[in-house]
Amino acid sequence: PWSQVSEGVYTSDICSLEEIKAAVMRHFGGTVASVFKAFDRDCDGVISRDEFLSGCGFDAAGLSGLVPFEQRLRLFESADESRCGHLGYRDFARLFSPYRATPGLTRQDLPDLSGDQREELLEEIVGQSGRVRNQRVQSAVLRLTSPRVSRRHSTSERTL
């Protein structure tokens, strides 16, 4: 009554990037911004190579010894695309964000809006009740990202 022999599985004491992200995010409050602040020990707005490699952030998150120096170095180098020796927030967020941008999530250029168009969109979002509703926001975003921003009143109607 023994079960079938299964394939062997390789295990390691070293954490994967996904495990590192999850542990660090969980320990420092669940946001990339809170993790960035924890790693930026001198609060100068960037994370130096030394700050990242020293491991204070990793150690505090319970990853002491599970993220070896060589792995920290590879992580830092992959995030430091400009090779300047420090990580700004964007570089750091690219590494630690739990989300990956896909073509459908990338920012689209929004059209320039006149003051009237901005007021019209605000009115559409807030409505007569003065309360913002998700459906109204979705509608306004659709209007902004479509090729043309429609207007309720043409310019000639307003001048009459």
MARKOLVEX-149076 format. One record per residue: z, y, x of N, C-alpha, C in turn; residue number from 0; residue in three letters. Coordinates in nm, 3 decimals, always signed. Example, Ala and Ser with C-alpha at 12.3 -4.5 7.8 and 13.67 -1.06 7.14 Angstrom:
<nodes>
[[+0.780, -0.569, +1.319], [+0.780, -0.450, +1.230], [+0.780, -0.330, +1.320], 0, ALA] [[+0.708, -0.225, +1.285], [+0.714, -0.106, +1.367], [+0.787, +0.003, +1.290], 1, SER] 
</nodes>
This chain:
<nodes>
[[+0.000, -0.121, +0.080], [+0.000, +0.000, +0.000], [+0.000, +0.127, +0.084], 0, PRO] [[-0.054, +0.125, +0.204], [-0.064, +0.248, +0.284], [-0.186, +0.328, +0.241], 1, TRP] [[-0.179, +0.459, +0.258], [-0.294, +0.544, +0.222], [-0.400, +0.537, +0.331], 2, SER] [[-0.517, +0.585, +0.299], [-0.627, +0.587, +0.393], [-0.590, +0.678, +0.511], 3, GLN] [[-0.642, +0.648, +0.626], [-0.621, +0.730, +0.744], [-0.700, +0.860, +0.724], 4, VAL] [[-0.632, +0.971, +0.746], [-0.701, +1.100, +0.731], [-0.737, +1.156, +0.867], 5, SER] [[-0.825, +1.256, +0.865], [-0.867, +1.320, +0.989], [-0.749, +1.394, +1.050], 6, GLU] [[-0.746, +1.397, +1.181], [-0.642, +1.471, +1.250], [-0.662, +1.621, +1.230], 7, GLY] [[-0.554, +1.696, +1.229], [-0.560, +1.840, +1.210], [-0.496, +1.906, +1.331], 8, VAL] [[-0.563, +2.004, +1.385], [-0.511, +2.078, +1.499], [-0.416, +2.186, +1.449], 9, TYR] [[-0.299, +2.190, +1.506], [-0.203, +2.295, +1.472], [-0.167, +2.370, +1.599], 10, THR] [[-0.113, +2.488, +1.581], [-0.081, +2.572, +1.695], [+0.042, +2.656, +1.663], 11, SER] [[+0.113, +2.692, +1.767], [+0.226, +2.784, +1.751], [+0.178, +2.929, +1.747], 12, ASP] [[+0.052, +2.951, +1.781], [-0.004, +3.086, +1.786], [-0.056, +3.123, +1.648], 13, ILE] [[-0.024, +3.243, +1.604], [-0.064, +3.289, +1.471], [-0.210, +3.331, +1.467], 14, CYS] [[-0.272, +3.309, +1.354], [-0.408, +3.359, +1.331], [-0.400, +3.506, +1.294], 15, SER] [[-0.513, +3.574, +1.297], [-0.516, +3.715, +1.259], [-0.464, +3.733, +1.117], 16, LEU] [[-0.504, +3.644, +1.026], [-0.459, +3.656, +0.887], [-0.308, +3.639, +0.875], 17, GLU] [[-0.251, +3.547, +0.952], [-0.106, +3.527, +0.951], [-0.034, +3.649, +1.009], 18, GLU] [[-0.091, +3.706, +1.114], [-0.033, +3.826, +1.175], [-0.033, +3.940, +1.075], 19, ILE] [[-0.149, +3.963, +1.013], [-0.160, +4.070, +0.913], [-0.056, +4.053, +0.803], 20, LYS] [[-0.048, +3.934, +0.749], [+0.044, +3.909, +0.637], [+0.189, +3.934, +0.678], 21, ALA] [[+0.230, +3.885, +0.794], [+0.369, +3.902, +0.838], [+0.401, +4.048, +0.866], 22, ALA] [[+0.310, +4.117, +0.934], [+0.334, +4.257, +0.969], [+0.335, +4.344, +0.843], 23, VAL] [[+0.240, +4.321, +0.754], [+0.234, +4.400, +0.631], [+0.361, +4.377, +0.547], 24, MET] [[+0.402, +4.253, +0.535], [+0.521, +4.219, +0.456], [+0.645, +4.286, +0.516], 25, ARG] [[+0.658, +4.282, +0.647], [+0.778, +4.336, +0.711], [+0.787, +4.489, +0.704], 26, HIS] [[+0.673, +4.556, +0.717], [+0.675, +4.702, +0.726], [+0.638, +4.773, +0.596], 27, PHE] [[+0.650, +4.709, +0.483], [+0.635, +4.778, +0.356], [+0.507, +4.754, +0.280], 28, GLY] [[+0.418, +4.674, +0.333], [+0.301, +4.635, +0.255], [+0.183, +4.729, +0.259], 29, GLY] [[+0.190, +4.839, +0.334], [+0.074, +4.928, +0.343], [+0.032, +4.942, +0.488], 30, THR] [[-0.097, +4.968, +0.509], [-0.146, +4.990, +0.644], [-0.078, +5.112, +0.705], 31, VAL] [[-0.055, +5.216, +0.624], [+0.010, +5.337, +0.675], [+0.151, +5.309, +0.726], 32, ALA] [[+0.226, +5.227, +0.655], [+0.363, +5.197, +0.701], [+0.361, +5.113, +0.828], 33, SER] [[+0.264, +5.024, +0.842], [+0.251, +4.945, +0.964], [+0.211, +5.035, +1.080], 34, VAL] [[+0.117, +5.126, +1.055], [+0.073, +5.220, +1.159], [+0.191, +5.300, +1.211], 35, PHE] [[+0.274, +5.353, +1.122], [+0.391, +5.431, +1.163], [+0.486, +5.348, +1.248], 36, LYS] [[+0.502, +5.220, +1.214], [+0.592, +5.134, +1.291], [+0.540, +5.110, +1.432], 37, ALA] [[+0.410, +5.097, +1.447], [+0.352, +5.074, +1.579], [+0.344, +5.202, +1.662], 38, PHE] [[+0.332, +5.316, +1.596], [+0.323, +5.445, +1.665], [+0.464, +5.491, +1.703], 39, ASP] [[+0.517, +5.431, +1.807], [+0.658, +5.451, +1.845], [+0.690, +5.595, +1.881], 40, ARG] [[+0.597, +5.669, +1.944], [+0.627, +5.807, +1.983], [+0.581, +5.909, +1.880], 41, ASP] [[+0.533, +5.861, +1.767], [+0.494, +5.947, +1.652], [+0.393, +6.056, +1.690], 42, CYS] [[+0.298, +6.021, +1.777], [+0.197, +6.120, +1.814], [+0.067, +6.106, +1.734], 43, ASP] [[+0.065, +6.017, +1.638], [-0.051, +6.002, +1.551], [-0.155, +5.904, +1.601], 44, GLY] [[-0.132, +5.844, +1.718], [-0.220, +5.739, +1.770], [-0.133, +5.628, +1.827], 45, VAL] [[-0.188, +5.510, +1.835], [-0.117, +5.397, +1.894], [-0.180, +5.370, +2.029], 46, ILE] [[-0.103, +5.395, +2.135], [-0.155, +5.372, +2.270], [-0.164, +5.222, +2.296], 47, SER] [[-0.237, +5.191, +2.399], [-0.251, +5.051, +2.440], [-0.112, +4.992, +2.470], 48, ARG] [[-0.029, +5.070, +2.540], [+0.105, +5.023, +2.575], [+0.192, +5.001, +2.452], 49, ASP] [[+0.182, +5.094, +2.352], [+0.259, +5.076, +2.229], [+0.220, +4.948, +2.158], 50, GLU] [[+0.090, +4.922, +2.152], [+0.041, +4.804, +2.083], [+0.080, +4.676, +2.157], 51, PHE] [[+0.063, +4.678, +2.289], [+0.088, +4.557, +2.368], [+0.236, +4.528, +2.389], 52, LEU] [[+0.319, +4.633, +2.382], [+0.463, +4.612, +2.406], [+0.522, +4.515, +2.305], 53, SER] [[+0.459, +4.508, +2.190], [+0.499, +4.406, +2.094], [+0.612, +4.444, +2.002], 54, GLY] [[+0.661, +4.569, +2.009], [+0.772, +4.607, +1.921], [+0.740, +4.579, +1.775], 55, CYS] [[+0.619, +4.614, +1.732], [+0.580, +4.589, +1.593], [+0.572, +4.442, +1.562], 56, GLY] [[+0.517, +4.365, +1.655], [+0.505, +4.220, +1.634], [+0.643, +4.155, +1.633], 57, PHE] [[+0.726, +4.196, +1.728], [+0.860, +4.137, +1.739], [+0.944, +4.168, +1.616], 58, ASP] [[+0.939, +4.292, +1.569], [+1.016, +4.331, +1.452], [+0.972, +4.254, +1.328], 59, ALA] [[+0.846, +4.215, +1.324], [+0.793, +4.140, +1.209], [+0.820, +3.990, +1.220], 60, ALA] [[+0.898, +3.951, +1.320], [+0.933, +3.810, +1.335], [+0.826, +3.729, +1.406], 61, GLY] [[+0.737, +3.796, +1.479], [+0.628, +3.727, +1.546], [+0.650, +3.718, +1.697], 62, LEU] [[+0.772, +3.743, +1.741], [+0.803, +3.737, +1.883], [+0.765, +3.601, +1.939], 63, SER] [[+0.683, +3.599, +2.040], [+0.642, +3.474, +2.100], [+0.527, +3.406, +2.029], 64, GLY] [[+0.500, +3.443, +1.905], [+0.390, +3.382, +1.831], [+0.258, +3.457, +1.847], 65, LEU] [[+0.268, +3.578, +1.902], [+0.148, +3.656, +1.932], [+0.154, +3.686, +2.082], 66, VAL] [[+0.097, +3.596, +2.163], [+0.104, +3.615, +2.307], [+0.032, +3.742, +2.354], 67, PRO] [[+0.068, +3.786, +2.473], [+0.013, +3.908, +2.530], [-0.140, +3.906, +2.528], 68, PHE] [[-0.201, +3.794, +2.565], [-0.347, +3.785, +2.569], [-0.408, +3.806, +2.431], 69, GLU] [[-0.344, +3.753, +2.328], [-0.394, +3.771, +2.192], [-0.378, +3.916, +2.149], 70, GLN] [[-0.266, +3.979, +2.183], [-0.245, +4.121, +2.153], [-0.353, +4.205, +2.220], 71, ARG] [[-0.383, +4.171, +2.345], [-0.486, +4.244, +2.418], [-0.621, +4.231, +2.350], 72, LEU] [[-0.657, +4.109, +2.308], [-0.785, +4.089, +2.237], [-0.789, +4.166, +2.106], 73, ARG] [[-0.677, +4.166, +2.032], [-0.670, +4.241, +1.906], [-0.691, +4.390, +1.931], 74, LEU] [[-0.621, +4.442, +2.033], [-0.633, +4.584, +2.065], [-0.777, +4.619, +2.104], 75, PHE] [[-0.836, +4.538, +2.190], [-0.972, +4.566, +2.236], [-1.073, +4.558, +2.122], 76, GLU] [[-1.051, +4.467, +2.027], [-1.145, +4.457, +1.915], [-1.133, +4.579, +1.822], 77, SER] [[-1.013, +4.637, +1.814], [-0.995, +4.754, +1.728], [-1.035, +4.883, +1.797], 78, ALA] [[-1.024, +4.889, +1.929], [-1.056, +5.010, +2.006], [-1.205, +5.014, +2.037], 79, ASP] [[-1.284, +5.037, +1.933], [-1.430, +5.034, +1.948], [-1.482, +5.141, +2.043], 80, GLU] [[-1.414, +5.256, +2.049], [-1.460, +5.365, +2.135], [-1.414, +5.348, +2.280], 81, SER] [[-1.331, +5.248, +2.304], [-1.278, +5.219, +2.438], [-1.205, +5.338, +2.499], 82, ARG] [[-1.128, +5.409, +2.417], [-1.055, +5.526, +2.464], [-0.911, +5.495, +2.501], 83, CYS] [[-0.865, +5.374, +2.476], [-0.731, +5.335, +2.515], [-0.623, +5.363, +2.413], 84, GLY] [[-0.664, +5.409, +2.296], [-0.566, +5.426, +2.187], [-0.636, +5.402, +2.054], 85, HIS] [[-0.556, +5.376, +1.952], [-0.609, +5.350, +1.818], [-0.568, +5.462, +1.725], 86, LEU] [[-0.666, +5.527, +1.666], [-0.638, +5.619, +1.558], [-0.614, +5.538, +1.431], 87, GLY] [[-0.581, +5.607, +1.324], [-0.551, +5.537, +1.200], [-0.668, +5.453, +1.152], 88, TYR] [[-0.789, +5.508, +1.159], [-0.906, +5.433, +1.110], [-0.928, +5.303, +1.187], 89, ARG] [[-0.919, +5.312, +1.320], [-0.935, +5.191, +1.402], [-0.830, +5.087, +1.365], 90, ASP] [[-0.707, +5.133, +1.354], [-0.596, +5.044, +1.322], [-0.615, +4.983, +1.183], 91, PHE] [[-0.655, +5.065, +1.087], [-0.674, +5.018, +0.950], [-0.785, +4.915, +0.942], 92, ALA] [[-0.891, +4.932, +1.023], [-0.999, +4.833, +1.024], [-0.945, +4.696, +1.067], 93, ARG] [[-0.850, +4.697, +1.159], [-0.793, +4.571, +1.207], [-0.694, +4.512, +1.108], 94, LEU] [[-0.605, +4.595, +1.052], [-0.495, +4.543, +0.972], [-0.514, +4.549, +0.822], 95, PHE] [[-0.619, +4.612, +0.776], [-0.639, +4.619, +0.632], [-0.662, +4.480, +0.575], 96, SER] [[-0.597, +4.450, +0.462], [-0.619, +4.320, +0.401], [-0.755, +4.309, +0.332], 97, PRO] [[-0.828, +4.421, +0.326], [-0.957, +4.422, +0.257], [-1.068, +4.449, +0.357], 98, TYR] [[-1.184, +4.398, +0.328], [-1.301, +4.423, +0.409], [-1.402, +4.496, +0.321], 99, ARG] [[-1.460, +4.601, +0.376], [-1.559, +4.676, +0.300], [-1.685, +4.592, +0.285], 100, ALA] [[-1.739, +4.593, +0.168], [-1.865, +4.526, +0.142], [-1.963, +4.633, +0.096], 101, THR] [[-2.092, +4.605, +0.097], [-2.187, +4.708, +0.055], [-2.154, +4.768, -0.082], 102, PRO] [[-2.100, +4.689, -0.172], [-2.066, +4.740, -0.304], [-1.945, +4.832, -0.304], 103, GLY] [[-1.864, +4.826, -0.198], [-1.744, +4.908, -0.193], [-1.757, +5.029, -0.103], 104, LEU] [[-1.869, +5.044, -0.035], [-1.883, +5.157, +0.055], [-1.900, +5.284, -0.024], 105, THR] [[-1.857, +5.393, +0.036], [-1.861, +5.522, -0.032], [-2.005, +5.568, -0.049], 106, ARG] [[-2.033, +5.618, -0.165], [-2.165, +5.675, -0.190], [-2.152, +5.826, -0.184], 107, GLN] [[-2.261, +5.892, -0.141], [-2.258, +6.037, -0.141], [-2.256, +6.087, -0.284], 108, ASP] [[-2.163, +6.175, -0.312], [-2.154, +6.231, -0.446], [-2.232, +6.361, -0.449], 109, LEU] [[-2.291, +6.392, -0.562], [-2.368, +6.516, -0.571], [-2.275, +6.638, -0.566], 110, PRO] [[-2.328, +6.749, -0.517], [-2.252, +6.873, -0.522], [-2.246, +6.918, -0.667], 111, ASP] [[-2.129, +6.958, -0.711], [-2.112, +6.998, -0.850], [-2.082, +7.147, -0.857], 112, LEU] [[-2.139, +7.210, -0.957], [-2.107, +7.350, -0.981], [-1.970, +7.358, -1.046], 113, SER] [[-1.915, +7.476, -1.055], [-1.785, +7.493, -1.120], [-1.786, +7.444, -1.264], 114, GLY] [[-1.895, +7.470, -1.336], [-1.907, +7.424, -1.474], [-1.907, +7.272, -1.483], 115, ASP] [[-1.978, +7.208, -1.391], [-1.985, +7.063, -1.391], [-1.849, +7.002, -1.360], 116, GLN] [[-1.776, +7.063, -1.266], [-1.641, +7.015, -1.234], [-1.549, +7.027, -1.354], 117, ARG] [[-1.555, +7.141, -1.422], [-1.472, +7.161, -1.541], [-1.507, +7.059, -1.649], 118, GLU] [[-1.635, +7.034, -1.665], [-1.682, +6.938, -1.764], [-1.630, +6.797, -1.734], 119, GLU] [[-1.634, +6.758, -1.608], [-1.582, +6.626, -1.571], [-1.432, +6.618, -1.589], 120, LEU] [[-1.361, +6.723, -1.552], [-1.216, +6.725, -1.571], [-1.182, +6.714, -1.718], 121, LEU] [[-1.254, +6.787, -1.801], [-1.233, +6.779, -1.945], [-1.260, +6.639, -1.997], 122, GLU] [[-1.364, +6.576, -1.943], [-1.398, +6.441, -1.985], [-1.289, +6.342, -1.946], 123, GLU] [[-1.231, +6.358, -1.828], [-1.127, +6.267, -1.781], [-0.997, +6.287, -1.857], 124, ILE] [[-0.956, +6.412, -1.871], [-0.827, +6.441, -1.934], [-0.837, +6.436, -2.086], 125, VAL] [[-0.943, +6.487, -2.142], [-0.961, +6.485, -2.286], [-0.870, +6.583, -2.357], 126, GLY] [[-0.874, +6.582, -2.488], [-0.794, +6.674, -2.568], [-0.646, +6.641, -2.565], 127, GLN] [[-0.614, +6.515, -2.540], [-0.473, +6.476, -2.540], [-0.400, +6.524, -2.415], 128, SER] [[-0.475, +6.558, -2.309], [-0.412, +6.599, -2.185], [-0.366, +6.482, -2.101], 129, GLY] [[-0.399, +6.361, -2.143], [-0.359, +6.240, -2.069], [-0.481, +6.175, -2.007], 130, ARG] [[-0.466, +6.131, -1.885], [-0.574, +6.062, -1.815], [-0.578, +5.917, -1.863], 131, VAL] [[-0.696, +5.869, -1.892], [-0.714, +5.730, -1.934], [-0.815, +5.663, -1.842], 132, ARG] [[-0.788, +5.536, -1.811], [-0.875, +5.463, -1.718], [-1.021, +5.463, -1.763], 133, ASN] [[-1.044, +5.447, -1.893], [-1.181, +5.442, -1.943], [-1.253, +5.575, -1.916], 134, GLN] [[-1.181, +5.685, -1.929], [-1.241, +5.817, -1.903], [-1.272, +5.833, -1.755], 135, ARG] [[-1.183, +5.785, -1.669], [-1.207, +5.794, -1.525], [-1.329, +5.709, -1.489], 136, VAL] [[-1.337, +5.589, -1.543], [-1.451, +5.503, -1.516], [-1.581, +5.569, -1.559], 137, GLN] [[-1.579, +5.632, -1.674], [-1.698, +5.699, -1.725], [-1.739, +5.814, -1.632], 138, SER] [[-1.641, +5.892, -1.587], [-1.670, +6.005, -1.498], [-1.724, +5.955, -1.364], 139, ALA] [[-1.667, +5.848, -1.312], [-1.715, +5.792, -1.186], [-1.858, +5.742, -1.201], 140, VAL] [[-1.887, +5.678, -1.313], [-2.024, +5.634, -1.339], [-2.120, +5.751, -1.339], 141, LEU] [[-2.078, +5.859, -1.404], [-2.165, +5.978, -1.407], [-2.185, +6.034, -1.267], 142, ARG] [[-2.081, +6.036, -1.187], [-2.093, +6.092, -1.053], [-2.180, +6.007, -0.961], 143, LEU] [[-2.176, +5.878, -0.979], [-2.249, +5.789, -0.888], [-2.388, +5.755, -0.938], 144, THR] [[-2.422, +5.797, -1.059], [-2.558, +5.773, -1.108], [-2.649, +5.879, -1.046], 145, SER] [[-2.779, +5.856, -1.045], [-2.871, +5.949, -0.980], [-2.862, +6.093, -1.030], 146, PRO] [[-2.836, +6.113, -1.158], [-2.827, +6.249, -1.212], [-2.695, +6.266, -1.282], 147, ARG] [[-2.635, +6.382, -1.264], [-2.513, +6.415, -1.337], [-2.558, +6.484, -1.464], 148, VAL] [[-2.528, +6.423, -1.579], [-2.572, +6.483, -1.705], [-2.480, +6.598, -1.741], 149, SER] [[-2.534, +6.691, -1.815], [-2.457, +6.806, -1.859], [-2.466, +6.815, -2.009], 150, ARG] [[-2.355, +6.851, -2.072], [-2.355, +6.860, -2.218], [-2.441, +6.976, -2.268], 151, ARG] [[-2.433, +7.087, -2.197], [-2.505, +7.207, -2.241], [-2.601, +7.249, -2.131], 152, HIS] [[-2.721, +7.280, -2.169], [-2.815, +7.329, -2.069], [-2.781, +7.476, -2.038], 153, SER] [[-2.830, +7.526, -1.928], [-2.803, +7.664, -1.886], [-2.854, +7.762, -1.991], 154, THR] [[-2.971, +7.733, -2.049], [-3.028, +7.825, -2.148], [-2.941, +7.832, -2.273], 155, SER] [[-2.874, +7.723, -2.311], [-2.789, +7.725, -2.429], [-2.666, +7.813, -2.407], 156, GLU] [[-2.615, +7.816, -2.281], [-2.496, +7.896, -2.254], [-2.525, +8.045, -2.254], 157, ARG] [[-2.646, +8.084, -2.218], [-2.678, +8.224, -2.210], [-2.706, +8.286, -2.347], 158, THR] [[-2.727, +8.204, -2.448], [-2.757, +8.257, -2.583], [-2.636, +8.308, -2.653], 159, LEU] 
</nodes>
